Amino acid sequence: MEENLVSVWDSSGNKVNELIVEEPLQYIGGRISRGLNTQSYYKGLGIPYVSHFMLEPTNEYTTIRHTDVNYLGFEVVKKQFVNLKGIFEEKYQPQFTDFIGSCGNKELSILENVEDFKLSSLQLKKVVNWDKTNSQYYFVVDYLCGRRKYLSGGNPVALKNLLSYMIQNNWNFIWDKRSITDVSYDGLVTDVADIFRSSSLNHKIGTVYSILYSLSKTNRMMYDDLLSFLKYEHNTDMDYIFNSVRFLRDNDVDISELYIDGGDVRLYNHILKNYLITGKNCAHCSFVDLGEKVMNDYVNKLSGVNL
């Protein structure tokens, strides 16, 4: 459907606002629409409602599933939102401030990162704070890659070059995010909102791990192609971490502090518990305290487990 009016709905499903856009929009997926006149992309201007996430659903929600992710809780449907399209005045995920279909404060890191991060595919054209009370925004952007993802035929040389650039320049992905979905076919980052700068070893390990693990879980053949190009092997799941560390070493990162005596399993447990998990997780994006809680939950879950 083509339209240049975006409805805003309150928690009861009543229309409380209507945003006027300069051109007709066509919804293309996620919270992204495309302008039919300029061909620019609009991030945060509504979605056709399907479901969202909350920690403790009440009887006004239909529970679809328990996610097994402690900070996401349950995937639910609110009957007042069914068959509606636009922005909904409830949080899409409990750990973020974004309304369903909109962008919250955490997306403002785009403003700085798009200037400083040299391998960004995103070009920012405009940011609109349409709800100042609740700090809700939408962004008008273009993409150098045309939003063509790495998973649709990406080049392992380009992915390796992206990771090398990030490691050498202290840019990082969140370790427990499906980061491969934020990488273009030609090795650019399409969503720079969640990348962050740090020289800490735990964040560098998490950056490479995030790409290796998410690529393996979404397209094993492409993962194997990347390892073949890097001349790495994958024999057990411990190699997600060992290959991450190897990549750091290949990029001249000092990894000497990682090593302890006692064999591969003990080394793997040490790096997993004391480095990977202590890095920045998805819950850190909006609330530091929640990120720390999630980190501790990960650590507690692994306590006493023979990995």
C-alpha atoms as one frame of an Amber mdcrd trajectory, in Angstrom:
protein
   0.000   0.000   0.000   1.242   3.494  -0.885   0.501   6.283   1.580   2.015
   9.400   3.100   0.064   9.393   6.371   1.308   7.301   9.308  -1.146   6.597
  12.121  -0.096   6.578  15.778  -2.186   4.337  18.071  -2.376   4.398  21.868
  -2.265   1.261  24.032  -6.026   0.796  23.614  -5.866   0.856  19.824  -7.224
   4.391  19.462  -5.688   6.715  16.871  -4.066   9.610  18.743  -1.840  11.166
  16.081  -1.103  11.111  12.376   2.310  11.878  10.894   2.383  13.535   7.481
   5.284  12.448   5.271   6.564  14.417   2.292   6.077  11.576  -0.187   4.077
   8.352  -0.527   5.663   5.419   1.307   5.796   1.719   0.539   6.427  -0.623
   3.451   9.249  -3.084   2.705   9.953  -4.891   5.995  11.052  -4.485   9.591
  10.360  -0.871  10.465  11.573   0.289   7.046   9.514   1.954   4.309  10.666
   3.442   1.026   9.727   6.776  -0.506   8.248   6.313  -3.956   9.437   9.704
  -5.214  12.974   9.944  -3.826  13.630   6.184  -3.366  15.044   7.038   0.067
  14.369   4.780   3.038  12.410   5.718   6.157  13.292   3.946   9.401  10.775
   4.174  12.243   7.614   5.196  10.383   5.410   2.289  11.314   4.774  -1.374
  10.665   1.790  -3.622  10.006   1.285  -4.983  13.522   2.023  -8.682  13.965
   3.341  -9.146  17.516   5.729  -7.727  20.102   7.573  -8.783  23.277   7.016
  -8.265  26.991   8.190  -9.756  30.256   4.895 -10.399  32.076   1.843 -10.511
  29.809  -1.568  -9.788  31.306  -4.868 -11.272  30.121  -5.284  -8.568  27.466
  -2.457 -10.222  25.501  -2.380 -13.552  23.714   0.907 -15.321  24.361   2.501
 -16.880  21.302   5.637 -18.315  22.885   8.216 -17.967  25.597  11.416 -16.780
  23.924  13.905 -18.325  26.398  15.706 -14.954  26.270  15.458 -13.531  29.764
  15.310  -9.874  28.722  12.748 -10.492  25.938  10.255 -12.560  27.884   7.241
 -13.577  25.808   6.157 -12.909  22.248   2.579 -11.665  22.462  -0.292 -10.302
  20.397  -2.540  -7.490  21.581  -6.009  -7.837  20.098  -6.523  -4.050  19.984
  -3.598  -3.794  17.528  -4.525  -6.633  15.169  -5.073  -5.517  11.541  -3.709
  -2.040  12.285  -0.679  -0.408  10.681   1.459   2.427  12.010   3.210   3.238
  15.288   1.902   1.803  18.564   2.492   3.416  21.959   3.914   0.311  23.618
   7.515  -0.849  23.633   8.367  -3.382  20.936  10.899  -5.066  23.230  11.013
  -4.543  27.012  14.728  -3.711  27.116  14.420  -0.820  24.641  12.499   2.467
  24.587  11.354   2.145  20.973   7.595   2.178  20.430   6.342  -0.584  18.142
   7.242   0.625  14.640   9.252   3.655  15.832  12.814   4.453  16.944  13.829
   5.335  20.504  16.889   6.997  22.019  19.307   4.162  21.308  19.030   4.835
  17.567  20.507   8.320  18.053  23.982   6.780  18.025  23.459   6.716  14.252
  24.166  10.459  14.216  27.736  10.032  15.446  28.555   6.601  14.071  27.531
   7.389  10.510  30.158  10.148  10.459  32.984   8.300  12.202  32.602   4.719
  10.977  34.267   4.547   7.565  32.585   1.342   6.355  28.995   2.443   6.868
  26.538   1.716   4.071  24.027   4.079   5.656  23.853   7.727   4.610  21.755
   9.884   6.911  19.561  12.480   5.216  17.185  13.567   7.988  16.178  12.809
  11.567  12.769  13.791  12.943  11.895  13.840  16.660   8.158  13.431  16.166
   7.352  12.702  19.840   9.502  14.800  22.157   7.712  13.636  25.316   8.574
   9.971  24.730  11.773  10.583  22.703  10.584   8.860  19.532  12.211   9.449
  16.143  12.243   8.453  12.520  15.178   8.626  10.124  15.410   9.256   6.390
  18.409   7.399   4.974  20.017   5.969   1.864  22.152   2.830   1.569  25.245
   2.526  -0.615  24.570  -1.210  -0.874  20.904  -0.811  -1.809  20.065  -2.887
   1.302  21.516  -6.025  -0.275  22.556  -8.226   2.635  25.664 -10.359   3.033
  23.404 -13.394   3.309  22.227 -12.830  -0.272  25.558 -13.572  -1.890  28.185
 -11.786   0.157  31.907 -11.730  -0.530  34.062 -13.360   2.197  36.978 -11.114
   1.239  34.836  -8.063   1.979  33.611  -9.542   5.276  37.167 -10.276   6.360
  38.186  -6.715   5.455  35.269  -5.308   7.453  36.214  -7.310  10.549  39.875
  -6.344  10.195  38.942  -2.662   9.925  36.746  -2.915  13.028  39.338  -4.759
  15.110  42.178  -2.456  14.082  40.131   0.699  14.688  38.394  -0.367  17.927
  34.873  -0.670  16.507  32.696  -3.446  17.870  29.514  -5.434  17.364  27.408
  -6.624  20.290  28.389 -10.202  21.022  24.897 -11.770  21.311  23.303 -10.066
  18.302  22.727 -11.594  14.840  25.296  -9.147  13.526  25.633 -10.785  10.121
  22.190  -9.384   9.255  23.664  -5.877   9.639  26.390  -6.524   7.048  25.973
  -5.872   3.330  27.106  -8.138   0.489  30.137  -5.878  -0.058  31.265  -5.689
   3.559  29.600  -2.507   4.786  27.491  -2.097   7.940  23.853  -1.304   7.205
  22.788  -0.574  10.800  25.368   1.505  12.650  23.113   2.235  15.639  24.470
  -0.625  17.770  28.170  -0.601  16.902  30.403   1.006  19.513  34.029   1.937
  20.130  36.209   0.139  22.635  39.744  -1.204  22.709  38.903  -3.845  25.345
  39.808  -7.399  24.477  36.437  -8.796  25.550  34.636  -6.521  23.054  37.007
  -7.460  20.244  36.415 -11.159  20.897  32.670 -10.517  20.957  32.810  -8.672
  17.634  34.328 -11.555  15.700  32.323 -14.163  17.604  29.078 -12.327  16.803
  29.759 -12.531  13.071  31.044 -16.119  13.062  28.243 -17.479  15.238  25.385
 -15.624  13.544  26.665 -16.476  10.051  26.970 -20.152  10.975  23.447 -20.271
  12.412  21.834 -18.544   9.415  23.835 -19.975   6.493  26.260 -22.771   7.273
  27.539 -22.973   3.697  28.530 -19.302   3.690  30.137 -19.790   7.095  32.195
 -22.685   5.745  33.196 -20.536   2.748  34.435 -17.801   5.073  36.454 -20.259
   7.165  37.920 -21.754   3.999  39.019 -18.293   2.849  40.523 -17.563   6.283
  42.136 -21.030   6.374  40.410 -21.778   9.681  38.726 -25.021  10.741  35.554
 -25.743  12.697  35.580 -29.085  14.490  33.566 -28.298  17.629  31.524 -25.367
  18.906  34.555 -24.268  20.892  35.971 -23.084  17.578  33.580 -20.136  17.490
  35.687 -18.701  20.283  39.048 -20.121  19.264  38.658 -18.810  15.699  37.619
 -15.422  17.069  40.807 -15.302  19.107  42.835 -16.488  16.134  41.409 -13.666
  14.015  42.520 -11.155  16.637  45.996 -12.617  16.642  46.093 -12.457  12.825
  45.272  -8.753  13.147  48.141  -8.123  15.571  46.041  -7.903  18.724  47.906
  -8.918  21.887  45.982 -11.942  23.186  48.614 -13.194  25.623  46.460 -12.444
  28.688  43.887 -15.023  27.554  46.029 -18.099  27.959  45.924 -20.369  30.983
  47.169 -23.910  31.566  44.873 -26.922  31.560  43.942 -27.755  27.976  41.407
 -26.588  25.413  38.237 -27.096  27.461  39.557 -25.113  30.410  40.796 -22.376
  28.068  37.430 -22.264  26.293  35.530 -21.963  29.584  37.899 -19.228  30.733
  37.457 -17.109  27.600  33.710 -17.721  27.442  32.966 -16.778  31.047  35.574
 -14.097  31.670  35.776 -12.379  28.283  32.957 -13.090  25.822  30.033 -12.890
  28.242  31.472  -9.866  30.043  31.258  -7.908  26.780  28.372  -5.718  25.671
  25.106  -7.633  25.157  21.886  -6.493  23.474  20.355  -5.366  26.750  23.138
  -2.806  27.231  21.814  -0.757  24.298  19.317   1.240  26.331  19.948   0.477
  30.001  23.362  -0.248  31.515  21.829  -1.809  34.631  19.768  -4.237  32.557
  22.828  -5.143  30.501  24.719  -5.946  33.678  21.821  -8.051  34.942  21.698
  -9.987  31.682  25.465 -10.505  31.828  25.155 -11.904  35.340  22.305 -14.158
  34.223  24.539 -15.569  31.477  27.338 -16.168  33.979  24.996 -17.814  36.501
  23.538 -20.055  33.812  27.007 -21.347  33.033  28.036 -21.890  36.643  28.718
 -25.545  37.258  28.142 -26.468  33.610  30.809 -28.658  32.064  31.109 -26.938
  28.678
